[in-house]
Every structure is written in C-alpha cells, then in structure tokens.
C-alpha cells in the first residue's frame, strides 16, 4: 500500500471489485457496516460536552443522540467539537459498546445492531473475511493481509476462538466484519488494525463521492437513478438539493435548488464542506486541515476563512475562464469542433425540411411537445391520459386521427374501421406500411443485433416450429411438466400470504418458457432465468434511450443488452454443445420436446444459437407478461367465476386442448372452452395503448377522411393502432365493452386478426407467429395453478383499477394474495 504517490493506494487499482459488485454494478454500501469498521466512525460510549472555558457541562451518551436530533442544535456545535477533540480512543481499536449494541428500546422491540449489520451485509452479498482478502492479496499490494487457515489464527484469545467455532463451520465462513474486529496486527507505522485500515482507506477514497448519504451522490439522484421529470428523493439530503417544481403533466418534476448549489462546495465536498460548516456557522474561523495529525505549514496547514469576493468579480472570472477553455479546445480539437458544428447544422436542416414538408400537405393534428423528446416524457408518465386527451379533442373529426411525437417519430393513432381495413389490405403487399422498417426505426437491431435482425432468423424458427399443430400439442406436455415442477419447487405447500403476486407470476412465466425453449436444465440455473428477466426489462429501456441519441452514440444504449448476451452465452453454450452430441431419435423421444432441439441443426454457430435463445425467450415473455397475468388476476378477482373454472380443472386433459380451433363457434362439450373463453376476454382487455404499429413508406390519404377534408399520413412516420381503444369500443362489444365478461367468447370465438380483435396484429403475413404457443402456455399454466391452489386476493379491484399502462406495454396492478393448497381445503 505504501508508494510515492496517491495512485499507489487508489482503490481503482487495488480494490477487489468482483467481490463487491452485482451484475457489473456496485452494491449499496450500508451505513450499518460503516458504523462497525470505518476507523473515523468508531463508537465510544460517551463523550464530554465542553464550554469555552473547557468545563465539562455533561457527558453525552452517543447512543441517545440517535433518538434526539434536535439536541445537536440545543447543545451547540462549538461545545460538541470541543468535547470530540478531548475524547480518547486508544489504538483506534474499533468496537461496539454493549449499551449501543443491545438497543432494546429501539422501536420498542429487541434489537442488536451488530447482528443486524452482519445479516444485512450477508443479504447484500458482502464476501467473507477470507474471500475478501484473498482477492485483495491477488492485487499484489505492498501490505498484505494474512488469510487465517484455522480459527486459532484469527485471535489469540481462547474464549473468542471457542465462540468462533460455535458460530462457524469453517474459517472461510467467518464474516468480514467479524474478522476485522478480531485482527491483532497493526498497519505499518500505525496503531490501527491492518484489515480495518485497508477497508477504511477504500471507504474514504473509493466511496467518498458515492456514498448514498454524501452530497456527491445526492446531487446525481435525479440524473443517474431517476430523471428530473420523475424524481423521487430517497433521503433528506436529496430532498434538500432537488427542489420540487411540479408541472401539469409531470407532477414529480424537480430541479437542483440554486440556493444550495451556491451554498455547498461541490468540488471538495468531502473535507472542505466540513471546514465550511464549522467556519460559516460558528465563531471558529480557523481549523487545522487534518486535526488528527501533527500540524505542518505545507502538508497540514491551519486554514482560515477568507472574505468573499464581490459578485461581479466572480462572474467576470467565470466568463473569462469559459472563453479561455473554448479557445484552447477549438485550437486543439479543430476536427472534432468542425464535426460537432456540421452535425448540428445537418440536424437543423433536417428538422426544417421535415416541418416544411408537413406544412405543404394536410396531415392530422399532432401533439409536438418539447424539442427533441416531443411528448415522450408525458407519454411515459401517463400514456392512457395522453391518448384519451387526443380522442377528447379530435374524436369527433372524420378521421378521428391525431399524432403524438415521441422522440424522432410521430405516431399517428388510427381507429376508424375503414382505416384499419386499409392497413389490413396492405399487409400482404407492404406498399404503404412496413413492419420491418418500423422495427428498424425504433432500433430493434440494437436489441437483436444487426445480423439477426436482417436475417429474421428467430421469426423463421418460430414460424416453422410454433405454427405446427402437432408440435404445439407436444409442447403442451413440456409446459405441463414445467408448470407442475415450478409449483412443486417454487410455491409454498402450505397456506401462505404473499404480499406481492405479480412477481411470482412473472417468475412462473420465465421458468416455463425457458424450459420449453432450453430444457429442464433451467430449473438448476437461476442465474440464467434472472438474465432472461433482466433482458426483458432492459430491452424496452434501451430502445427508448437510443431514440434520444444520434446514430453514432446509440451504442451506449445497447451496452446493458450486450452485457446480458455475454453472460447468457457463458451458460448456454455448454448446454448447446452437449445437445449437439445427443444425436439420434432415442435421446429425443426420451424427453420432452424443446425448441432448442428443433432448431439446433439450422444454427451451426453456438454463439448465435445462444443469442437466438435469448431473443425467443424475450419475445415469449413480451407476449405473456400481460396476457397470462391478466387471466389469473381476472379469475381470482371474480370469486364465482374462479370457483367454477377451478372446479373444471380436473377435467382439463392436455390431449383435448386445441388452440388451433378457429371455427366461428367453439366446441361446447370441450372442457377447455370456458377457460379458453375467459383467456380471450382477458387478452382483449390487456391491450397496450399503442400498437400494433407500422412505418409509413409514402404519403397516402386516410380512407376515413376522403369524403370530407382529406388528411395525409406523411412518409417516414408511424401509423399505429390502439388495442386499448379498439377493444373497448361499445360499437363492437356493447355497453360493457370495458368490463371483464368471462362468458363473452363462450359461444363465439373472437375474430382474431380482424379490426375487432388486434392483440396479435391484423390478418396477414406479419401476424404474431407465436400466438398458438402463447395460448397453449396460458391455458395449461392457468390450469395447473388453479387446480392446485385456492387463491384469494387481499382486495378486489374494479376494471379501471386493474391495469398500469406504460409507454411500451401494460402490466397488472400488483396486490397480495393468500395461497391455500386445495388439499388443505378438502
């Protein structure tokens, strides 16, 4: 650790990063852990409160200060500081006083801060003492830490060794904080335990600007964690720095408070802020820079408060400095400056050209919103509200069409039957509308990777294998087995209250889909299942973020996605290679069918096969996350229907299920028909605010407006349907169109692909090819769940309370449920 400069102890060089990160991100540093091991925060039982004459006014209990925040103001900072510098902590040996540890009256319940800290750090994933310092020693530091091989090497105290052996099975299990407390070696040149000082240095240098209670972290809360237009402070400091400025469409909008920006010293908030806190709020005007070390005029001077400059001097200095920086940068980076100026000029010309083109033709009215982002912020906050606002203003026009600008594209919402038939008629020709170009415009290649997107290999695989009735029936057996195994291993087997149910359903979906695509190995690969779920979350974020970036910077948006691909490949490629060795019909017939086995020969490259798996699982999750959860939540929200459908579950045989039954009237004697009818009703009501959507290839007139004042949809923009609006139309589904009626499709199947039922798109070559597999999954998974459990929600929701709409999809509002195995009821 010793060296000639700061870089010798820079934690970026020596910190064991792999042990303190999750998924490539730093873990939260808890205040509890800091209490135990930061050498500048070691706890003593009491310290004196001193007046100006150095008289002890009283001895203050450190523990009691935690329950008396006003006491700081009443006592006075000067009196506290005098007492602090008069306190003595021998050898800086950390420890927790018993009165602090046994906080029996904390929240009126027994509380052990030490035990709680250890448990909390285990949950955070903090490594053990030996694991941590093995990784530290691998960095080849000047000062190494001995890694104990026996309990006796932790401490020379026999009583403590005895306690260690009673608490831990082997030395490698000893928690980090426990090992630090037992360390009896001192860091060279100090009287501080070696391990404690090393961790404390990491804490000071590595976390000084990122601790969750520091100013440096608080000032980035609404930039890196949240966004200014939707900011939710997590502590008082963040609340102080980010001033609320709610707007009509953005109730959580905040911006940095000018007062505190001027008041706080951000360039050196770690130490200089403490100096200003003392110098500006007390009569003390001079402080030694490092009070705990000997004074030195060069290395440790006494700093005194200086009179502030006049405002005009500060402003003039800032202006001159900015000009100097701009001149130097332009001279040294002429090529980069020219590129930036050219890009800005071209962007402005493109914007002017687009606006001029729109003024020369008659287009539907557009909500343009803010520069660059358009209505993306408002739409992200309340897509349903913005859609209904459009219909309230333009719903009585001939075309009933209006546009919403989202980043670089304007989405024209069309809902008239004649316009929907117009899009349906173009599906086979793609002369006016294009799905492929729309996906390219919203940066699907960033998610799928360009070669997969251009070849459309994943879609071809789905069309070949998941549109075959015989194969779908075989997948039914895989779905049934995976569902039962998930229920047996992941759900409670006795009556249990779950505070949240939707996350359980999402885990159920992810596991069953992964088992159908990859195989039953996924039950032993929780990391892979987590990657599938993370990919599902990150994909939408990446597409939205990339739309706000110029093309040469869009790779930033794809970095989280590419990271998931890399991690998934490490798990999937060994499985793929093993499958390639399992050739012959005997192996295939001995296990349930999986999609991987079917397409393996068509994708000889293992890396690409792994990526295709991730893409197909993602597509399935996108399809099922709203539809399956909606069906289950709708059923349990209606006790009468739930009891009826649950009673029929023993009669639901997988061999009798036929999701390809597209007759106008379903089979009345098939036991699956009532559950299938309820599924179609739940799918109808779980449609997104916008979509399906297509890119407009050329200017063309809307049919609905041709008999009045013709309106043209401009090329290179988006025409989008609204499953939400269409499926709630009283003209199609009657006065209860917005209500869940499980018997609605009991006697007549929905007209899937027609303008009346657009959940999987309009009829044509681009309808969702996985819709039959999705129905097979939804029905069998629901049958298995309802057949095994009586599920009672904590409360019942009205139809307008059930859904949460986002800019990209719709999710069910979560609530708690009580799961009771049916064998217990019987």
N, C-alpha and C positions, 0 to 999 in steps of 0.2 A: 504493500500500500504506500510506502514511502517513495518519494520521487522528487524530481526537480521542479515540477510544475503541477498545476491543478489537474491536468489531463491524466496524471498518474492515478488519481483517485476518482476520476469521473466515473460514475456508475454506469454510463453508457458503455464503458469498456469492460467493467468487471461484474456488473450486476447479473445474477443468474436469471435472465429474462424468461426462458422457457418454463420456469417453475412458478412464476407469478403472473402468468397470462392465461386467458381462456379464449380460444378461437382467435388468437392473434391480438387480443385486446387486453390492456392492463386490468387487473382485478381492483375492486374498490379497496382502498386502504382504510381500515376501520379505526375509529377514534379509540376504541377499547384496546386494540393492540398497541396503539401509540402510548397509552397510559402505562402499559406494562413495560415496554422496552425502550422508548426514546429516552436517551440519557438526560436531555434537558427538561424532561417532564416527570422525573422520578418523584414518587409521592412520599411525603413525610406526614406525620400525624397532625402536627400543629406548627404554626409559625407566629412570631410576635407581630403585633401592630404597634409601630413606634411613632411618637410625635417628633416635632422639630428639635427637641432637646434630648432625643434618644431615650426617652422614658417609655417603658412598655405599658401601653394602655390596656391591652389584654392579649391572651394567646388565642389565636383563631383556629378552630378546627377546620382542616382542609375539606373534610367530608361534608360538613354543614354548609360550606359555600355553594355546593351543588344544588341546594334547595332554598337559597336566598340570593337571587340575582340582584335585588335592589341593594343588598348590603355593600356591594362594590362602590356604589355612588355615595352611600351614607358614610362609609369609612374614610374615603378619600384616597386617591391614587398615591400621593406622596407618602402617606402613612403605611400603605401596603408595600411600596417599593423599599422603604427603609427597613421594614421587617424582613423582606425577602433577602436583602443583601446581608442581614445579620443572622440568617439561618445557615446551619452547617449540615451538610450531607457527607458523612465520612466515606471516602473512597468512591463516591458516586455509585455505590452498590445499590442496585435497584431492589425494590421490594414493595409489597402491598401491605399496609398496616391492617391489622385484624378488624379494627373498627370500620375501616373503609371497605374491607372485603365482605364482611358479614352485614350487608346493608339490609337488615331485617325489616326496616320500616319503609323501604323503597316501594312506593305504590301499594303499600300495605300487604306485601307478600314477601316471603323469604327470597333473598337474592344474593348470589355470590359472584361478584364482578370478575374474579379470576377464572372460575369455572365457566362462567358465561362467555368470557372472552375466548377461551380455548375452544369451546364448542362453536362459537361464531366463526372463528378463523378456520376450523375444520370445514365448516359448510362453505366458506369462501374458496376453499381449495388450497390453503396455505400449506406448503410442504413441511415435512417433519424436520427436526434439527439436523439429523444426519444427511437426509436428502438435500437439504438446502446447502449445507456447507461442502458436501461432495461437489455439487455444481459450482460453488464459489471457488473451491480449490482448483478446479479444472481451468479457471481463467489465468492461472499462474501468477497469483498476487505475491507481493513482497512479504506480506504477513499471512501465513496460512492458519487455518483453524483445525485442530485435531478432531477427527471424527471418532467418537468412542465406539469400541467394538464390544465392550461389556458395560453393565450398569455401574460397576465399580469405577470405571474411567470417567463417569460424569461428575462424581463428587467423592471427597474423602470422608464425608460424614456417613457413618454406618446406618444411622436412622433414616437418612434420606435415600440411601441405596435400598433399604428394606421397603420403603414406600414406593420407590420406582418399580421394584419387582412385583409389587401388589397391583400396580396400576397398568403396567405394560407387559406384553408378552415377550417382546424382544427389544434390544436397544434402538433399532431403526424405527420403532413406533413412537419414540419419545417426541412430544410436540416441540415445536421450535421455541415457543416462549418458555417452556419448562427447562429446556437445555440451556437457554440463555441465563435464566435465573440461577442455575447450578454452576455456571462457568467460574472456575477459580483461577484462571490465567489472566494476566493483565496485558493490555495492548502496550507494546514497547514505548517507554517514555511517559507512561500514564499510570493512573491507578484505577482505570476503568476496565472491566472485563472485556476480553478481546472480542467475543462474539457480539456483545452488546454495542460496543463502539462501532464495529463494522456495519451492523444493521442501522445504527443511528446515523452514520455518515451517509449511507444510502438514502435514509429517510430525509436528511437535510438537503442533500444535493439533488437527489432524484425526484423528490416529492414536494419540495418547497414551493413549486409553482403549479402543482397539480392536485394537491390535497383538496378533498371535497369542501373543506371549510376555509380555504385560502382565497384571497382576493383574485389571484390569477385564474383560479378555476371558476369562481363565481362570475367573473366578467365574460366568460365564454359560454355560460349556461344556455343562453338563447341563441347561440351561434352553432355550437357543436352538438349539444344534447337535444335542445329544442330549436325552433325557429322563432324569429322575432314576432311573426304573425300568430304564433300559437305557443306561447311561452308559459311554463308552469314552474316557478321557482320552488326549490326543494328545501331551502332554509332561509333564515332571516337575512343573511348577508346578500344572497341572491335577490331576495325581495327588496332590499335596500337599493342595490345597484340598478335593477331593471324596473324602471318606472312604468306603471300601467297607463296605457293610452288606448282604451277600447274604441273600436270603430264599429259602425253598424253591422258589417259582415264579419268582423274579426274581433270578437269580444275579449280575446286573450292577447291582443297585440301589446307589446311592450318595447321600450327603447331605453338605452342607457341614460341614466339620470345625469344631466350636465353638472349639477352641483357636486355630486360625488366623484365625477370624472376629474373635476378641478381640485377637489379636496384631497383625494388619495394619490399617493405617489406610486404609480404602476411600474415604472422602470426598475425600482428596487424595493418592492413592497415587502420582501421577506424580512429585512433588517431595518431599512430606512423608515418603514412605516411605524415600527415600534418607537424609533427615535422621535418621529414627528408627533406620535400620540402623546409622548411624555412632554416634549418641548412646547407643544402648542396648547396643551390642556392643563399644565401645571406651572408653578413658578420655577421649575427646574429648566434652565436654558442650556446647560451643557451636560453631555454624557460621554463616558468613555465608550468607544465603538464596540469593544468586546470586554464587558465588565469582568468576566471570569478569568481573564489572562492579564499578565503584567502590562502596564502602560508603556508605550513606546512612541516617540514622536512621528515615526514613519509607518510602522506596521500596526500600531494600535493607538491612534491619537485620540485626544479628547475633542469631541465635535460640539460646536456651539451654534445656536440658532442665528441666522443672518437676517437683516432686514430685507423684505421682499422688494423687487424692482417694480417700477411703475408699469401699468398695463401696456402702455404704448411701446415701452422698450421690449417687453416680452413679445408682443405682436410683431414688431419690426424685425426682431431677431428670427422669429419663425418664418416670416416671409422671405428674408434674405437666405436663410438656410435651405428652404424649399427650392428657391431659384438655383442656388449653387448645386444642389443634388440633381435637379433636372438637367442643367447644362452639362455636368460631368457625365451623367448617364447617357445623354444624347451623343456626346463625343465618343464615349467608349463602346456604345452599342448602336451604331448608326443603322446597321442592317435590321436589328430587332425593332428599333423605333419605326423604321420605314414599313416593316411588315405589319406592325400594330396599326399604323395610320391607314395603310392600304385596306386592311381588314375592316376597320371602322367605316371607311368610305364606301366599300362594296356593300356592306350591310345596310348602310343608309340608302344607297341606290336601289337595293333590292326591296327595301321597305317602301320607298317612294313609288317604285314600279308597281308593286302589289296594290297599294292604295289607289293609284291612278287607274289600274285595270278594273278594280271593283267599282270605281265611280262611273266608268263608261258602260257598265252593264247593270241591270236591275237585279240585285241579289236580296235575299231575305234579310231582315234586320239582324244585327249582330251585337252581342254584348262584348265589347272590346276590352274592358277592364284596364289594368295597368300596363305601362310599357313593358315589353319583353315577355313578362309572365302572363299577361292578359288576365283572365278570370281564374287562373289556376289556383290561386290561394283561396278565393271564395268557394270555388268548386270543391277543393279538397276539404274545406271545413264543413260545407253543407251542400252537397250535390243535389239532394232532393229539393231543398229550398230554392236553389237557382233554377232548376227545371220547372218547378211549379210557378215561379215568378214569370218565366217565359211564356208558359201557357196562359197565365192570367192576363198578360199583356197582348199576346198575339194569337191566343187560342180561337178567336172568332174570325180571323182572316181566312181567305180562301184556301191558302196552302197550310195554315197553322204551323208554318216552319219558321224557325229562328236559329241563329248561330251563337255558339259560345266559344270565344277564343281561349284556347288552353295552350300556353307557351307559343310554339311556332305554327300551330294549326287551328283552323276554325272548324268546329264540329257543328254541322247543320242537322238539327233534330227533325226527322220526318216521321209523321204518324198517320197521315191520311191513307186510307186503304188503296187509293189509286197510285199513290207514291210507292207504297210497299210492293204492290204488284209490278210496278215499273222496275224496282230493284230486283225482284224475283225473276222477271223475264230476262234481265241482263246477266243472271248468274252463270248461265252456260256459255255466254259469248264474251263477257268481260270487256265490252266496248266502252262502257261508261264508268263502271265501278270495278275496283281491283282489291281483293283481299291481300294478295301478296305485297303489293306496293304500300298498302296501309300498314302492314306489319313492319315493312322496311322503314316507313316514315316514323313510326314510334319506337324505332331502334331495337326491334326483335333480334337482328343479327348480333347485337352486343350480348344478348342473353344466350342464344343458341349457338353462337359462333358462326362466322360467315359461311364456312363450307357446309355446315349442317343446314343453315337457312336456305342457301341456294339450291342444294340438292333435295331439300324437303324429305330427307330420308326417314325421319321419325314419323311423319304423316303417312308415308308409303307403307311403313311397317304396320301402323295402326290399321290402315285401310285393308291391308292384306290379311291380317290375322284377327282383328277385332270386329270385323263385319261378317264373319262366317258363323252361322247359327250353330253348327256342330262344335266349333272351337269355343264359342261363348258358353255353351252348355257344359263343356269340360272345365272351363274356368270357374263355373259355378261350384264345382267340387273343391277347387282350391280356395275360393272365397269362403265357403262353408267351414273348411278345416281351419283356415287362418282366423276366422271370426271366433270360433269356439276356443282356439288356443289363446287368443288375446284375452277373452273373457276369463278363462281359467287362470291365467298368469298375471293379468294386469288389473283386474277389477276385484273389489272386495267380495269375499264369500260369505259375509255375514251382513246384517243390516248396518248401513253406513250412511252418514250425512256428508255429501260432497259440497263444499262451499261454492265451487265452480264446476259446471258440467261441460261447457263447450270445449275447453282444452282436452278433456278426456275423450270427447267425440273426435276431435282432430287427431289425437294420438291413435285412436282406433282406425280412422281412415288411412293415416300414413302407414300404419303397420300392415293392414290388409292389402293395400295397393302395392306396397313394396314386396310382400310375399307373392303376389300374382306376377309381378314383373321380374323379381330376382329369385325368390325361392324362400323356403322356410328358414334359411340361414339368418335372415334379418332379425329373427327373434333373439339371436345372440349377438346382435350388432347394434346396440343402442346409439353409438356414435353415428352410424350410417343413417338411422332413422332421424336423428337430430339434424343431420346435414340436409336431408330431403325437406324437412320442415323449414329449415333456415333458408334454403334456396327458394322455397315458395314465398317467403316473406321478402327476401332481398330482390327478387326479380322485378316486382312492381316498383319498388323504390328506385332501382337502377334505371328503369325506363323513364320514370318521371324526372329524375335528376338529369339524365342525359339530354332530355329535350331542352333544358335550360342552358346547355353548354354548346359552344361552337364545335364543329365536327372534329377538329384536331385535338380537342380536350375531352372528348366523350369517353376516352379510355379510362378516365378517372372513375366514371360511373360503373364500369364493368369490373373494377378490381375486386370488390367483395364477391361477385359471382365467380370470377376466375379462381379465387381462393377456395371456394367451395368445390369447384370442379377438381382442383388438385387434391384436396383431402379425400373426396369421394373415390377418385381413381386409385388411391393407395389401398382402399378397402375392397373396391370392386374388381380390380384387375386380377388378383389371385383367385377370386371366385370364377371369373370368366375363363381363366386358363385351366382351372380344374374342370369346368364344364366341357371345354373343348376336348379334354381327354376322355370324357364319359360318352363315347360314341356307341351306337347300336341301339336297337329297339328295346332290349331288355331293361336298360337303365331308364329309358324314357317312360316305359309302361309301369315301372315300379314306383313312380312318384307322381304327384300332382303336376299338371301342366303349368309351365311358366312361360312368359313372353320371351325371356332371355333364351330359353332353349329353342324357341321357334326362329328367332331372327339371327342367331349366332353365326350361321354359315354365310349370311348375306353381309356381315360386317367383319371382315377378317382382321382389322386392326383393333387390338384390345383397348387402346386408349379411347378410340372413337366409340367403341361399343359401350364403355363405361359412361361416356358423355350422353349417349343415346338413352341409357337407362335413367339418368338424372332428368333428362328432358321429358321422357314419357311419364315418369312418376309425377313431375311437376304439372304436366298437362292434366293428369288424372286428379290431382289434389285441387287444382283450379276448378275442375268440373264438379267435384264432390263436396268441397268445403261449405258451399251454401246449400246445395240440394239435400245432401244426407242429413246435415244438422237440422235443416228446416223440417224435414219429415219427422224426425224423432221428437223435436221440440214441439211441433204442432200436435202430435199424437198425445204426448203427456200433458199438453195444455188443455186437452178435451177429455176429461175422465171417462165419459160414456163411450166415445169412440175408442179410446185407449183400451178399455176393458174388453170391448168387442173384438178388436184386432188382436189383442194378446190372447184371447180365448181361441182364436183360429190358428195360432202359431203351430200347435202340434200337427195340424193338418197340412201345413205347407211343406210339401216334398220338393226337393230341388229338381228332381226329374220332371216335375209337372210345370215348372216355370218356363214360360216362353215370352221373352221380351221382344221378339220379332213379330208378335201378333199386331198387325196394323189394320185389321178389319175395322169397319166403322163401329161395330158393336162387339165388346169383349165377351169372352166365354162366361156365361152366367153361372155355370156349375164349377168352374175352376176356383179352388180355394184361394188362389193368389189374387183374384180380381179385386176384392175390396182394398187390400193393401196397395195394389198397383194403382187403383183409382186415387187413393189418398196421396200416393207419391206424385202423380201428375199434378194434383192440386197444389201440393207444397212447392213443386218446381215452378209452377205458374206464378206463384206469389213471391218467389225469391229471385226474380229477375233484376239485373242491375239497372241503374239509372240510364246509362247509355250503352248501346251495343245490342246486336252485332253492328259493326262499322266497316266501311269501305272507303278507299281513297278515290276521289273523283278524277277521272282521266281526262275529261274535256268538259268545256262549258255546255250545259244542257238545261232545258226548261223543265221545271217540275210539272207533271201532268195536272196536279190539283190546282195550279194557278193559270192554266192555259185559257180558260174561259173568262177570266177577269183581267187582272193586270199581271202578265206573265212574269215569273221570277226565275232567275237562272242560278243554278248551283255552280260556283266557279271551280275551275280545274285546280288540282294540287291541294284541295282542301278535303274535308272528310264529310261523308254522309253517314249518319248514324241513326239506327232505330232506337227505341226506348222500350225494352222489355217491361220495365216498371209501369210505364204509362199504358202501353198497348194491352197488357194482361189485366189491367184494372179498368178497362173501358166498359161502362154499363151497356153500351150498344151491342157489345159482343157477349158479355157474361151476365147481363141483367143487373138489377139494383143492388145485389150483394156481391158485385164483382170484386170488391176489396176485402171480402170475408173468406176465411178458410172453410170450405164446404167439402168434407171428405167424400161425399157421395156424388159430387158434380160429374165425375167421369165414370160412374159405376155402370151406366147403361150405354155410353157412347165414348169411344176413345177420342182424345184431343186430336185436332188436325195439325199434327206436328209438321213444321216447315211452312205452313200457310201463314198469311199475315195475322191470323188469330193467335198463333202459338209459336213464338220465335225464340224460345230458350236455346235451341241448338242451331239457330240460323234459319234462313229461308231455303226452300227446296232448291236443290241444285248440287253441283259437284263439290261445293265448299261447306255443306252442312257438316256439323261436328261428327267425325267418323267414329268417335269413341262413345257415342250416346247409348249404344246397346250394352257395352261393358259397364258404363256408369249405372244403368238401370239394374243390371244383374247385381252389382255391388250394393247399391242402395237397398234393394229388396231383401237380399239374403242377410246383409249385416243387420238390418232392422228386425228381421225375423229372429235372428239369434239373440239380439239384445232384449227384445220384448218377451221372447219365450223364456228367458232366464230370470228377468227382474221385473218387479213391480216398481215403477219409477214415479215418484210424487214430487212435483216442483214445490219450492218454498212459497211461490205465489203464482197466480195465473195472470197472464198478460192479455190485453186487448190486441186486436190485429195491428193497430197503428203503433203499438209499443214493441213489437216483436223484433224489428229489424234495425240494424245500424248500417247506414249507407256511406260508402267511401267513394272516392273518385274512380276506383277501378273495379270494385266488387261490392257485394252485400254480405254481411255476416249477421248471425243471430245474436240478439242481446243475451248475455250470459245470466244465469241465475243458479242458485243452489238447488240440489235435489236430494231426496232420500232414496237410496237403492236398497231394496229388500229382495233377496233371493226368493223365488216363488216357492221353493221347498219349505222355507220358513213360514210363509203364509199358510201353506197347506198343512 
